[in-house]
């Protein structure tokens, strides 16, 4: 059993604040479970800091770029520090939504049509017929996401603003109306399925992280066939990218699309949020795992060569 855990949190992605929250709560739970914990607000000197701290395991509570895209995983591999969640390749593939969709489609996981285009192209004219969604293809937490509704005359002009923080290229994908479903995989086992309901325009940053921003219905009130299909597709997505530890796959379900409706996988999260409003702790609790048991399991699952 590992005894000294370094919880990596913060960083410098646009998900820094969420990561600080996730990391703090995971660190508290690990201390309550009996681990010695060092919390590290990750900066670009992280290699030196880890060499000084000398943890048995790195609990990766970083979200977004550098922490979730394979880069910190590569550094931990170089330093020989066992770490949690997915490895270098799986993390990089999952963060790149285009590449992940290619892998999902090959594995039989349904995805929606999409194109990658520049901000200028997208703002100039519709690159696909509305309704569609404009979003980063390599970022998370629903930052810089725009929904273009059916009949909307112009594409979103906000993406041309002078203080734009994102990349020049964005993903445009067909909008799937209906319901938001999500399912976690823990150690190769699919947990329950949650339906996410929100009064906001969609499941955006505020809906995800502000108290009362969304409502989680567990188990999701869908047919047993769709419930099981979401679990099956979550396992397939997890395996298709070679993920490890805990992941969470997000889906859209349109019940109007025929007998079974249309179910598509939007993305897989290799390091899901671990805040009070996060979905994975709720799914784990539904399966009988307390928050302390969940984070302890994640630590004991850690390794190199993931």
Secondary structure as UniProt FT lines:
FT   STRAND          4..9
FT   TURN            14..15
FT   HELIX           16..32
FT   TURN            33..34
FT   STRAND          36..41
FT   TURN            44..45
FT   HELIX           46..53
FT   STRAND          57..60
FT   TURN            65..67
FT   HELIX           71..79
FT   STRAND          82..83
FT   HELIX           88..95
FT   HELIX           97..106
FT   TURN            107..108
FT   STRAND          114..118
FT   HELIX           119..124
FT   STRAND          132..135
FT   TURN            141..144
FT   STRAND          146..148
FT   TURN            150..151
FT   HELIX           158..160
FT   TURN            162..163
FT   STRAND          169..174
FT   STRAND          179..186
FT   TURN            187..188
FT   STRAND          189..197
FT   HELIX           205..209
FT   TURN            211..212
FT   STRAND          215..218
FT   HELIX           224..240
FT   TURN            241..242
FT   STRAND          246..254
FT   TURN            255..256
FT   STRAND          262..269
FT   TURN            276..277
FT   HELIX           279..286
FT   TURN            287..288
FT   HELIX           291..300
//
